[in-house]
Amino acid sequence: MKIAFTADEAKDLESVISYHFGHCPYFVVVEVADGNVIKKVESIENPYAEAHNPGELPAFIHTIGADVIVTGGMGPRAQEFFMQYGIKPVVGAYGKVKDVLKELLKGDYHYEETPHPHEHHHEHGPHPEGENEEVRRLKLEVQDLRKQVAELKSMILEIKEKLGDS
């Protein structure tokens, strides 16, 4: 089985999951063999991070052979494209790839697996040229906070494992 994760960075299993699949800079692709053994992990650049047409990313993920796509956020139309390719979308994930992978393999996760009718929609394409400095600063702060939350989640899971409360 191959699982593709959206990622904000190219750090393989240490990567932080990106909130929105369409604009993530990278995908971390994990190949898992029987018995949940990790066979291969690779970070690949998202060729459509800046702009894409509907259906291009699901087609791209299909070409790499993924069975599952895991992300923080994805609209229902995109989820439908993935399902047409036989790729299971898992939405609402957060943290580091390694931690979410562990949860998925254990079956111990609480993310959405089907299109959500109230998912937000937003415009695709380039951002307005007049985007002010405050918006850029806030985006950087959000990205930093996501990394901090990922680190905290990872630490909590390590403590649970040490306490035997998996």
Secondary structure, DSSP 8 states (H G I E B T S, - for coil): -EEEEEESSS-GGG-BB-SBGGG-SEEEEEEEETTTEEEEEEEEE-TTSS---TTHHHHHHHHTT-SEEEESB--HHHHHHHHHTT-EEEES--SBHHHHHHHHHHT----B-S--TT------S---TT--HHHHHHHHHHHHHHHHHHHHHHHHHHHHHHHT--
